[in-house]
Amino acid sequence: MGTPKKKKVAVLVSGGGSNLQALIHAVNKQMIPVKLGLVLSNKPGVYALKRAERFGIPTAVIDHTGFSSNEDFSLAILKRLQAAEVDLLCLAGFMRILAPCVPEAYPNRILNIHPALLPAFGGKGMYGLRVHKAVLDSGAKYSGATVHLVTAEPDKGPIVCQGLVRVEDDDTPESLARRVLEVEHRIYPVALKTLAEETLEIQGLRTRIILKEDER
């Protein structure tokens, strides 16, 4: 039998792209059997695009400010993804909520990373330092990061994997964010690997990783 064709992945970004860099590193180290086929941003000039270009990954910009509705913006993204013939999507600091047309076109094939332990501290308005402030205000002793499958409802899709961070007594939103980001960089490649290798079993909101024969 020949070598299976690698799945092509698009990464959607809005900023610096440190999670993109973690994925690039894992792919280049052959830790994930995929091809990074497109990095798409909703903002021109962000550093994530430069990261992609440095590694020869095709890039595109679809500026959300040029559309009168989120539906039209999301449709434009969907057309670009389909033109690039991508199989899987990773949202990596992508600061827009996609209209249902995108997850409907890629069911159980879109990953997002969130800087908290979902289902807590998720949903509309929960992004960036707002999340970490909410965690601290709640008195929670632990936080972390979650990679989940994207559905039409933000932050409500099945959880693929999570990583824990202890909340310290002297934490600020900024200090907590730094430690959570380290966890994000560690678990996102793991989640993409399970999706790419089709070892993720989904039952409602619950998931489990199916071990391959040589791993049992």
N, C-alpha and C positions, 0 to 999 in steps of 0.2 A: 504494500500500500504506500502511496505517496504521502508526503507531508501535508497535513490539512492546511487549507488556505487561512491565513491570519485574518481575523476580523479587523475591519477598519473603524477607528474611533475618532469622533470629533469631540473637542473640548471647548466648552463655551466659557468665556471669561469676561470680566469687567474691570480688572485692576492689575495688580502686580504679578500675579500668577505663580505664587510659591507652591500651591498645590499642583499646578501644571508642571512645574519643575520637578516635583516629586514623581509624577507619572512619567515624565520624560526619562528621568534617571532609571526608574524601574524597567521601562521598556528597553532602553539602551543596554542595561545589564542582563537583558533576556529573562527577567523575572516574570514578565507578563507577555503572553504570546499574541500581541496585537501590533497593528501598524497605526501610528498616529497620523491620520490623513488630513486633518483640518483643525485649526484653532480659529474660532470665530468670536469676535468681540462686538458688544453693542456700543463701545466707545472707541473712537480713533485715538491712536497714539499711546495706548496703555503699554506698560512694560511687558505684560504677558505676550504681546505680539512680537516684541523684540526677542524674548526667550525662544519663541517658536521659530522665528527666522534664523536664529543662531544655529538651530539644529536642522534646518532645512525642511521644516514642516510648513505646508501651505497655510496661508492665513486669509481671513476675510473680515470685513467690518460691515455690519448692518446697524446703522445708528438709529436707535429707537426714537430719537427726537424728530426724525423725518417722517413719522407715521402718525396718522390721526387717531388710531386705535391700537390697543394691544393685540387684537385679533389680526390686523393687517401686518403688524410687526412680526408676530409669531408665524404667520403664513410665509412671509419673506424668508425667515430663518428656515422653515421647513423645506421650502423650495431649494435653498442653498445646500442643505444637508442631503437632500435627495439627489441633487446634481453631483455631489461629491461621492455618492454611493456609500455612505457610511452605514455601519451595522449597529454601532453602540454610541451612546452619548455620555459625556461626563460634564456636569455643571461644576465648575471650580471657581467659586467666588463670582458667579454670574448673578448680578443684582437686579434681574428682572424676573417676574413670574410669567412663565409661558402659558399661552392660551391652551385649552384642552386639545387642540388639533395636533400639537407636537407629541404629547404622551400617547395619544390615541394612535398615531402613526408608528410609534416605537414602544409598544406595550412591553413592560418589564425589561426594557433595554436602555433606560436612562437612569444614571446615578447622580445623586446630589450629596454634597457633604455639608453638614450643619454643625456649628460650634457649640453644641449642647447635647445632653442625653435625651433625645426624643423618646416619648411624645411630650416631655416637658420642655418649656421654653422654645416652642416652635410656632409657626404660623405667621400671619401678616404682621409686619412691623418688627419681627424678631430677626435682626441681622446685626452683624458687626458688634460694636461695644455695647449696644442695647441688650444683647443676649447676656453678656457677662455681667452687666449691671443688674439685670433681673435675677440672675443666679445668686449674686451676692446679697441682694435685697431680700431674697427668699429665705436666707439662712441655710441653704443647702450645703452639705459637707463635701459633696462630690459633684463634679461636672465632667465634661469630656467632649467627645465628638461622635457624630453618628453619620454613617453612610447609609442612605436609603434609596429605594426605587422611587422614581418620580411618577406621581399620578396627577389627575386634574386638580386635586386639593393639595395646596402647599404643605409640605412637611408631614404628610399623612400616609405616605407609601410604606410598604413593608421594609423593615430594618434589615440591612445586610450585615453590618458589623458596627461595633462601638468600641471606644477606648476611654478609660477612666483617668481623671485628674483629681487629686485631692484639693479641696479649697482651703487655702491657708488663712490664718487669722488676720494677717496683714495684707491680704490680696487687694488689689485694685482691679477694675475692669481691664486695664492694660496688662497688668502682670498675669492675670488669669488667661487673658487672650493669648499671650505668648506661649504659655505651656500647653494650652489646648491646640494651638497651631502645630506644635511638634507632634501631637497625637494624630492630627489630621494627616500630616505628611506620612505617617507610618501606616495608617489603616486604609487610606484611599487606594493605594496600589493593591492591597490585599482584596478589597472589594471588587475592583476591576478584574482581577485575575479570576475570581469565582464566576463572574459573569461571562468573561471571555471563554473560559473552559467549560461553560455550561454545567457547573457543579452545584448550582444554587437551586434548591427545591423550594417552591413557594406554595404555602397553604394559607390562604386568606392573608392576614397580616403577619403571619409567622413564616420564618425562613429557616432553612438549615443547609449546611454544606455537605454534599454527598462525597465521601472519600472515593478516590479512584482505586482500582484494584491494587496497584503497587503501593498505595498509602495505607492500606488496611492492616 
